Amino acid sequence: MQTYPQKLVNIRVTDKHAVTDNPKVHAVIEDVEKDMAGNGRVLVRPSGTEPLVRVMVEAKTAEETESYCNRIAAVVQEEMGLDN
């Protein structure tokens, strides 16, 4: 198994379960996975214990990991995030 750089971002949201049905979130995840071309992983899921959506990305380089994770997190924040 090859290990890649990983980044995890937690986003406070109004409804953590809404992430599974949000078309914009699904679209950005699909775009990122297409850009990865099989060289990485994306996991976006509601927290089991807190009002959070967790975005985890692994990619070939730290720069790609950061970029992909930030792209997804920005859409989750825009669509359902709480203002701090």
N, C-alpha and C positions, 0 to 999 in steps of 0.2 A: 504494500500500500504506500502510495506517495503522499506525503503531508504537504499541505499548502498553508500559507498565511491565513489567519482567521480573524474576523472582526464580528463582535456582537454588539448590537445597539438595542436598548430598551426604550420604547416610546410610550408615554402615558397617553391613554386614549379614552374617549367617551364610552365606547362599547367595544371591548376587546374581541368579542365574537363576530362583529361585523366585518372584520378583516377577511374572513373566509369567503364572503359574498361580494366583496368590492371589486367591480370590473377594472378600475384604474390600477389598483394594487396588482391584480392578476396580470394586467397588460405590462406593467413595468417588470414584474418577475419574469414573464415570458421573454421580454426584450433582453434582460440581463442574461438569462440562460442561453439565448440565441448568441449573444456576444461572446459568452464563455466557450461556446462550441465544444461542450463536453469536458472542459478543463476547469472544473470547480463545482461548487455546490451552493445552493440557496435554501434557507429554511426560514419561513415566516410563519409564526404561530402565536396564538394568544397565550399569555402566562396562565398557569393553572391556579395561581394564588394571589395575583395582583392585577390591577387594571392596566395591564401593559400588553403591548405587542412586541414580541422579540424578533429581531431581524438578524440572522446569522449568515455570513457569506465567507466562503473559502474560495480563493482563486490562485492562479500561478504566481503572481507577484503581490507584494504588499500594496503597491500602487493600484493595481486592478481591484484588489480586495476592498480597499478604501473607497474607490470610485463607485463600484457596484453597490456596496452597502449604503453609501450615502444617497445614491439614486433611489433605491427602494425606500429607505427611511424617510426621505423627503416627501415621497408620495403618501406614505402612511400618515406622516404628520399633517400634511395638507388635507387629506381626506377625513381623518378622524381624530387627530391629535388634540390634546388639551393645551391651551396656552399657559406657559409657566409664569 
